[in-house]
Amino acid sequence: MAGSEAAWQAANAGVPVVLHEMRPKVETFAHQTGDLGEMVCSNSFRSDDHEQNAVGLLHWEMLQAGGLIMQTAYAHRLPAGGALAVDREAFAKAVTQTLHAHPNIRISHEEVTELPEHGQWIFATGPLTSPTLGTAIQAVTGADRLAFFDAIAPIVHADSIDMSKAWRQSRYDKGETEAEQKAYINCPMDKAQYEAFIDALLAADKTEFHEGETATYFDGCLPIEVMAERGRETLRHGPMKPVGLTNPHQPDTKAHAVVQLRRDNALGTLYNIVGFQTKMKYGAQATVFKMIPGLENARFARLGGIHRNTFLNSPTLLDAQMRLRARPNIRFAGQVTGVEGYVESAAMGLIAGRMAAADLQGRTLPEVPQDSAHGALIHHITGGAEARTFQPMNVNFGLFRPVDGLKGGRRGRKDRYKAYTDRAKQAWQGWLAQQDLDARAAE
């Protein structure tokens, strides 16, 4: 995501770009293709509400900046209530084709294994940085490479779901169209079924880690069995919460828990199990997940899995221009910088691409406004966060500076969030306009 967006932004600024993508020549655990922008965990870019949600605000800012990832996402959007979900295969192919067609971009499939001393470089290697390159980064930074673990949710063939038990409905019927209001498939559980499911989940065979390896997870992508270990009710108040849903097969019976599946492709033939990232072994997954009412005969297009996720201690290693302090010709972007999520990763690529292009053209990019969503993220990873406890972070309004007149006032959350987004949009549009002026002046 980040590398594709960085290449697009720099190329559109008039800079020749070589985009290095080692796949499919060198594969990773999680990727299935050699396409650029392949989505490996979820097919969702999360909330598209740009007035009340920080990630929706990022969507808006990226569109205003001509972002490739967001433009392509909207072109391949699937019904998903208030979320921006896409057909992941069509999305990745479109990103790939668009970048191949750009006259300023050349794509290489050779693996990069070291940090070059010359030239302008952006490393957007994401959570699956290759071991060789990871060692090179460690050697240059002099810091231990940090890692946590990411888990992937399984995908089910839609025609194997028993719709006499399951039903289609978005939580609280959210969405403007009927398709959006019915974007999810729901599988209900009564108390006995839920308790049996939790027992099986806790007892199932799990992936073991190497000796001396400690698993540290990002809270936003916890394996379901890790959540279950935190308490038997955790899942029922998390991804399996039953609120906002009515089972048409039993309208007078309140489900104890509900498993949701979200459409994963445009054809509607594949659905991913929402929030069901897992580190269970494959055989155990099939057994445990078929305990879910409606999935007794499920066929899995892909089972879940777990993989290492690498990131830098950016507050100590990167400057405000996202450059590596020890090697200023190198920028980092994307999830490797310590942001979490597709949108946040692509947003950091957008900024890094523009910064690198400005450097090459002898311009100074105006400082990214801290009151924008992009600026809030950059400030967090390049100095706003506590380095000693630095962990990957999704964009959220907690990263934004308080709005004058709201702190300690009586206005509610909706007013506060709207004030954040109004201020951010004004700051972002001003930043983009200033770049246009600078570029024309340089000509």
C-alpha positions as CSV (number, residue, x, y, z in Angstrom):
1,M,0.0,0.0,0.0
2,A,2.6,2.5,1.1
3,G,5.1,1.8,-1.6
4,S,2.5,2.0,-4.3
5,E,1.1,5.3,-3.0
6,A,4.6,6.8,-2.6
7,A,5.6,5.8,-6.2
8,W,2.3,7.3,-7.5
9,Q,2.8,10.6,-5.7
10,A,6.4,11.1,-6.7
11,A,5.8,10.1,-10.3
12,N,2.9,12.5,-10.6
13,A,5.2,15.3,-9.3
14,G,7.3,14.6,-12.4
15,V,10.0,12.5,-10.7
16,P,11.2,9.2,-12.4
17,V,10.6,6.3,-10.0
18,V,11.9,2.7,-9.8
19,L,9.4,0.7,-7.8
20,H,11.0,-2.5,-6.3
21,E,8.7,-5.3,-5.5
22,M,10.4,-8.6,-4.8
23,R,7.2,-10.7,-5.2
24,P,6.5,-13.0,-7.0
25,K,10.2,-13.7,-7.4
26,V,10.7,-13.8,-3.6
27,E,7.5,-14.8,-1.8
28,T,6.2,-14.1,1.7
29,F,4.1,-16.2,4.1
30,A,1.0,-14.1,3.7
31,H,0.9,-12.9,0.1
32,Q,-0.7,-15.0,-2.6
33,T,0.2,-13.1,-5.8
34,G,2.8,-10.7,-7.1
35,D,0.3,-7.8,-7.4
36,L,1.0,-4.5,-6.0
37,G,-1.3,-3.4,-3.2
38,E,-2.4,-6.9,-2.3
39,M,-4.6,-7.1,0.8
40,V,-3.6,-10.0,3.0
41,C,-5.6,-9.6,6.2
42,S,-8.9,-7.8,5.7
43,N,-10.6,-6.4,2.6
44,S,-11.8,-3.4,4.5
45,F,-10.4,0.2,4.8
46,R,-12.7,0.6,7.8
47,S,-15.1,3.5,8.4
48,D,-15.8,5.9,5.5
49,D,-17.3,8.5,7.8
50,H,-15.1,11.6,7.2
51,E,-17.0,13.8,9.7
52,Q,-17.1,11.5,12.8
53,N,-14.2,9.0,12.3
54,A,-10.5,9.7,12.1
55,V,-9.8,6.9,9.5
56,G,-12.7,8.2,7.4
57,L,-11.0,11.6,7.5
58,L,-7.8,10.0,6.2
59,H,-9.9,8.6,3.3
60,W,-11.0,12.2,2.5
61,E,-7.6,13.7,2.8
62,M,-6.0,11.1,0.5
63,L,-8.7,11.6,-2.1
64,Q,-8.1,15.4,-2.0
65,A,-4.4,14.7,-2.6
66,G,-5.1,12.4,-5.6
67,G,-4.3,9.3,-3.7
68,L,-4.1,6.1,-5.9
69,I,-5.1,3.7,-3.1
70,M,-8.3,5.6,-2.2
71,Q,-9.3,6.3,-5.8
72,T,-8.9,2.6,-6.6
73,A,-10.7,1.6,-3.5
74,Y,-13.8,3.6,-4.4
75,A,-13.7,2.2,-7.9
76,H,-13.9,-1.4,-6.6
77,R,-16.1,-0.8,-3.5
78,L,-18.4,-3.5,-2.1
79,P,-21.5,-3.0,0.0
80,A,-20.3,-2.9,3.6
81,G,-22.6,-0.7,5.7
82,G,-20.6,2.3,6.7
83,A,-17.2,0.7,5.9
84,L,-15.1,1.0,2.8
85,A,-14.6,-2.6,1.7
86,V,-13.3,-3.7,-1.7
87,D,-13.0,-6.7,-4.0
88,R,-9.4,-7.4,-2.9
89,E,-8.4,-9.2,-6.2
90,A,-9.8,-6.5,-8.5
91,F,-8.4,-3.8,-6.3
92,A,-4.8,-5.1,-6.4
93,K,-4.9,-5.8,-10.1
94,A,-6.1,-2.2,-10.8
95,V,-3.3,-0.7,-8.6
96,T,-0.8,-2.9,-10.4
97,Q,-2.1,-2.0,-13.9
98,T,-2.2,1.8,-13.1
99,L,1.4,1.8,-11.8
100,H,2.7,-0.2,-14.8
101,A,1.0,2.3,-17.1
102,H,2.5,5.4,-15.6
103,P,5.3,6.8,-17.8
104,N,7.4,7.9,-14.9
105,I,7.4,4.5,-13.2
106,R,9.5,1.5,-13.9
107,I,8.9,-1.7,-11.9
108,S,11.7,-4.1,-10.8
109,H,11.1,-7.5,-9.2
110,E,14.6,-7.8,-7.8
111,E,14.9,-8.0,-4.0
112,V,16.6,-5.1,-2.3
113,T,18.8,-6.5,0.5
114,E,20.7,-3.4,1.8
115,L,20.2,0.3,2.6
116,P,22.0,2.2,-0.3
117,E,24.3,5.1,0.6
118,H,23.4,7.1,-2.5
119,G,20.2,8.2,-4.2
120,Q,16.8,9.0,-2.8
121,W,15.1,5.9,-1.4
122,I,11.8,5.1,0.3
123,F,11.5,1.8,2.1
124,A,7.9,0.7,2.5
125,T,8.5,-2.9,3.2
126,G,5.5,-3.3,5.5
127,P,5.0,-5.9,8.2
128,L,6.8,-8.6,6.2
129,T,10.2,-7.0,5.8
130,S,12.5,-9.8,4.5
131,P,15.0,-11.2,7.0
132,T,18.0,-10.1,4.9
133,L,16.8,-6.5,4.7
134,G,15.8,-6.5,8.3
135,T,19.4,-7.4,9.3
136,A,20.6,-4.6,7.1
137,I,18.3,-2.1,8.8
138,Q,19.4,-3.3,12.2
139,A,23.1,-2.9,11.2
140,V,22.6,0.7,10.0
141,T,20.3,1.9,12.8
142,G,22.3,0.2,15.6
143,A,18.9,-0.6,17.2
144,D,17.3,-4.0,17.8
145,R,14.7,-4.8,15.3
146,L,11.3,-4.7,17.0
147,A,8.6,-7.2,16.1
148,F,5.1,-8.2,17.1
149,F,2.8,-10.8,15.4
150,D,-0.1,-10.3,13.0
151,A,-2.8,-12.9,12.5
152,I,-5.0,-13.4,9.4
153,A,-8.7,-14.3,9.4
154,P,-10.2,-17.2,7.3
155,I,-12.3,-16.7,4.2
156,V,-15.4,-18.9,3.5
157,H,-17.1,-19.8,0.2
158,A,-20.5,-18.1,0.4
159,D,-22.4,-21.1,-1.1
160,S,-21.3,-23.3,1.8
161,I,-23.0,-21.1,4.4
162,D,-26.3,-22.5,5.7
163,M,-28.7,-19.5,5.2
164,S,-31.5,-21.4,7.0
165,K,-29.5,-20.5,10.2
166,A,-27.7,-17.4,9.1
167,W,-29.1,-14.1,7.8
168,R,-28.0,-11.0,6.0
169,Q,-27.9,-7.7,8.0
170,S,-25.5,-4.9,8.8
171,R,-25.4,-3.9,12.5
172,Y,-28.2,-1.4,13.2
173,D,-29.1,-1.7,9.5
174,K,-26.3,0.8,8.8
175,G,-26.0,2.0,5.2
176,E,-28.0,4.1,2.8
177,T,-28.9,1.3,0.4
178,E,-30.5,-2.1,0.9
179,A,-27.3,-3.8,-0.2
180,E,-25.3,-1.9,2.4
181,Q,-27.9,-2.7,5.1
182,K,-27.5,-6.4,4.3
183,A,-23.7,-6.4,3.7
184,Y,-22.9,-8.9,6.4
185,I,-23.9,-12.5,7.0
186,N,-24.7,-13.3,10.6
187,C,-24.4,-16.6,12.4
188,P,-26.2,-16.6,15.9
189,M,-25.1,-18.6,19.0
190,D,-27.1,-19.4,22.1
191,K,-25.3,-19.5,25.5
192,A,-24.6,-23.2,25.3
193,Q,-23.2,-23.0,21.8
194,Y,-21.0,-20.0,22.8
195,E,-19.6,-21.7,25.9
196,A,-18.8,-24.9,23.8
197,F,-17.1,-22.7,21.2
198,I,-15.0,-20.9,23.8
199,D,-13.9,-24.3,25.3
200,A,-12.9,-25.6,21.9
201,L,-11.1,-22.4,21.0
202,L,-9.0,-22.5,24.2
203,A,-8.2,-26.2,23.8
204,A,-7.3,-26.1,20.1
205,D,-3.7,-26.7,18.9
206,K,-2.0,-23.4,18.3
207,T,1.1,-22.3,16.3
208,E,4.1,-22.4,18.6
209,F,6.9,-19.8,18.5
210,H,10.6,-20.4,18.4
211,E,12.5,-20.8,21.6
212,G,13.1,-17.4,23.2
213,E,10.6,-15.7,20.9
214,T,8.0,-13.7,22.7
215,A,4.7,-12.9,21.0
216,T,3.6,-9.3,21.3
217,Y,0.3,-8.5,19.5
218,F,-1.2,-5.3,18.3
219,D,-4.5,-4.9,20.2
220,G,-6.4,-4.1,17.1
221,C,-5.6,-7.4,15.4
222,L,-5.5,-9.9,18.3
223,P,-6.0,-13.6,17.5
224,I,-9.5,-14.7,18.8
225,E,-7.9,-17.3,21.0
226,V,-5.8,-14.6,22.7
227,M,-9.0,-12.6,23.3
228,A,-10.7,-15.6,24.7
229,E,-7.8,-16.2,27.1
230,R,-8.4,-12.7,28.5
231,G,-11.9,-13.8,29.7
232,R,-14.7,-16.0,28.5
233,E,-16.9,-12.9,27.8
234,T,-14.3,-11.0,25.9
235,L,-15.4,-12.2,22.4
236,R,-19.1,-11.6,23.2
237,H,-18.3,-8.0,23.8
238,G,-15.9,-7.8,20.9
239,P,-16.2,-9.3,17.4
240,M,-19.1,-11.6,18.5
241,K,-21.2,-8.9,20.1
242,P,-24.9,-9.5,19.4
243,V,-26.2,-5.9,19.5
244,G,-27.9,-4.2,16.6
245,L,-29.0,-7.4,15.0
246,T,-32.3,-9.3,14.7
247,N,-32.5,-12.9,13.5
248,P,-35.4,-13.2,11.1
249,H,-35.5,-16.9,11.7
250,Q,-36.1,-16.3,15.4
251,P,-37.1,-12.6,15.7
252,D,-38.3,-13.0,19.3
253,T,-35.1,-14.7,20.5
254,K,-32.0,-12.6,21.4
255,A,-28.8,-14.3,20.4
256,H,-26.2,-14.7,23.1
257,A,-23.4,-14.0,20.5
258,V,-23.2,-13.4,16.8
259,V,-20.4,-14.3,14.3
260,Q,-20.3,-11.9,11.4
261,L,-19.0,-12.5,7.9
262,R,-18.2,-9.7,5.5
263,R,-18.3,-9.9,1.7
264,D,-14.8,-10.3,0.3
265,N,-15.2,-10.0,-3.5
266,A,-17.5,-8.3,-6.0
267,L,-19.2,-11.5,-7.0
268,G,-20.2,-12.1,-3.4
269,T,-18.8,-15.7,-3.6
270,L,-16.3,-15.2,-0.7
271,Y,-16.8,-13.9,2.8
272,N,-14.2,-13.3,5.5
273,I,-15.0,-14.0,9.2
274,V,-14.8,-10.6,10.8
275,G,-12.4,-10.3,13.7
276,F,-11.5,-14.0,13.5
277,Q,-7.7,-13.6,13.1
278,T,-6.2,-16.8,14.5
279,K,-3.0,-18.7,15.3
280,M,-4.8,-22.1,15.5
281,K,-3.3,-24.8,13.3
282,Y,-5.2,-25.5,10.1
283,G,-6.8,-28.8,11.2
284,A,-8.0,-27.2,14.4
285,Q,-9.4,-24.2,12.6
286,A,-11.7,-26.3,10.4
287,T,-13.0,-28.2,13.4
288,V,-13.6,-25.2,15.7
289,F,-15.1,-22.8,13.0
290,K,-17.5,-25.5,11.9
291,M,-19.0,-25.3,15.4
292,I,-20.5,-22.0,14.4
293,P,-24.2,-22.3,13.5
294,G,-24.5,-21.9,9.7
295,L,-20.9,-22.9,9.1
296,E,-21.2,-26.6,9.8
297,N,-20.4,-27.4,6.1
298,A,-18.3,-24.4,5.4
299,R,-15.6,-24.6,2.7
300,F,-12.6,-22.4,3.3
301,A,-11.0,-20.5,0.5
302,R,-8.2,-19.6,2.9
303,L,-7.6,-20.5,6.5
304,G,-6.2,-18.1,9.0
305,G,-2.5,-17.8,10.0
306,I,0.1,-15.8,11.9
307,H,3.2,-14.1,10.8
308,R,5.9,-11.8,12.1
309,N,5.2,-8.1,11.8
310,T,8.2,-5.8,11.9
311,F,8.4,-2.1,12.7
312,L,10.9,0.6,13.6
313,N,11.2,2.6,16.8
314,S,10.4,5.6,14.6
315,P,10.6,8.3,17.3
316,T,14.2,7.6,17.8
317,L,15.2,6.7,14.2
318,L,13.3,9.0,11.9
319,D,13.3,12.8,11.6
320,A,10.3,15.0,10.9
321,Q,10.8,14.4,7.1
322,M,10.5,10.6,7.7
323,R,14.3,10.3,6.9
324,L,16.5,7.8,8.7
325,R,18.7,9.9,10.9
326,A,21.7,7.6,10.3
327,R,21.2,7.7,6.5
328,P,19.2,10.8,5.4
329,N,19.0,9.7,1.8
330,I,16.5,7.0,3.0
331,R,12.9,7.5,4.1
332,F,10.6,4.9,5.6
333,A,6.9,4.8,5.0
334,G,4.0,2.5,5.8
335,Q,3.5,0.0,8.5
336,V,7.2,-0.4,9.1
337,T,7.2,3.1,10.6
338,G,4.8,2.1,13.4
339,V,1.4,3.0,11.9
340,E,-1.2,0.3,11.8
341,G,-3.7,-0.5,9.0
342,Y,-4.0,-0.2,5.3
343,V,-5.2,3.4,5.3
344,E,-2.6,4.7,7.7
345,S,0.2,2.8,5.8
346,A,-0.8,4.3,2.4
347,A,-1.1,7.7,4.0
348,M,2.5,7.6,5.1
349,G,3.4,6.5,1.6
350,L,1.6,9.5,0.2
351,I,3.6,11.9,2.4
352,A,6.9,10.2,1.9
353,G,6.5,10.3,-1.9
354,R,5.8,14.0,-1.9
355,M,8.7,14.7,0.4
356,A,11.2,12.7,-1.7
357,A,10.0,14.4,-4.9
358,A,10.4,17.8,-3.4
359,D,13.9,17.0,-2.3
360,L,14.9,15.9,-5.8
361,Q,13.4,19.0,-7.4
362,G,15.2,21.3,-5.0
363,R,12.0,22.3,-3.2
364,T,11.1,22.2,0.5
365,L,7.7,20.6,1.1
366,P,5.6,22.7,3.5
367,E,5.4,21.1,7.0
368,V,2.5,18.7,7.1
369,P,-0.1,20.4,9.3
370,Q,-0.4,18.7,12.6
371,D,-4.1,19.3,12.8
372,S,-4.7,17.1,9.7
373,A,-5.1,13.3,10.1
374,H,-1.8,12.8,8.1
375,G,0.0,15.4,10.3
376,A,-1.3,13.8,13.5
377,L,0.1,10.4,12.5
378,I,3.5,11.8,11.4
379,H,3.8,13.8,14.6
380,H,3.1,10.7,16.6
381,I,5.6,8.4,14.9
382,T,8.4,11.0,14.6
383,G,8.4,12.4,18.1
384,G,5.0,12.6,19.6
385,A,5.0,9.1,21.0
386,E,7.0,7.9,23.9
387,A,10.0,6.0,22.4
388,R,10.4,3.7,25.3
389,T,6.9,2.2,25.0
390,F,6.4,2.8,21.2
391,Q,3.9,0.4,19.6
392,P,2.0,0.5,16.3
393,M,-1.0,2.9,16.3
394,N,-4.1,3.4,14.2
395,V,-5.2,6.9,13.5
396,N,-7.6,8.2,16.2
397,F,-8.8,11.5,17.5
398,G,-6.6,11.0,20.6
399,L,-3.6,11.9,18.4
400,F,-5.2,15.3,17.6
401,R,-4.5,18.5,19.4
402,P,-7.6,19.7,21.4
403,V,-9.8,22.2,19.6
404,D,-10.0,25.6,21.2
405,G,-13.2,26.1,23.1
406,L,-14.1,22.4,23.3
407,K,-11.7,21.2,26.0
408,G,-13.7,21.0,29.3
409,G,-16.8,22.3,27.5
410,R,-20.2,20.8,27.5
411,R,-20.4,20.0,23.8
412,G,-20.7,16.3,23.1
413,R,-18.5,13.8,21.3
414,K,-20.2,14.4,17.9
415,D,-19.6,18.1,18.1
416,R,-16.0,17.5,19.2
417,Y,-15.3,15.0,16.3
418,K,-16.9,17.4,13.8
419,A,-14.7,20.2,15.0
420,Y,-11.6,18.0,14.6
421,T,-12.6,17.1,11.0
422,D,-13.6,20.6,10.0
423,R,-10.3,22.0,11.3
424,A,-8.3,19.1,9.6
425,K,-10.0,19.6,6.3
426,Q,-9.2,23.3,6.3
427,A,-5.6,22.7,7.2
428,W,-5.2,19.9,4.6
429,Q,-6.6,22.0,1.8
430,G,-4.3,24.8,2.7
431,W,-1.3,22.5,2.7
432,L,-2.2,21.1,-0.8
433,A,-2.8,24.6,-2.2
434,Q,0.5,25.9,-0.9
435,Q,2.3,23.0,-2.7
436,D,0.5,23.9,-5.9
437,L,1.7,27.5,-5.5
438,D,5.3,26.4,-4.8
439,A,5.4,24.1,-7.8
440,R,4.2,26.8,-10.1
441,A,6.7,29.2,-8.7
442,A,9.5,26.7,-9.3
443,E,8.5,26.4,-12.9
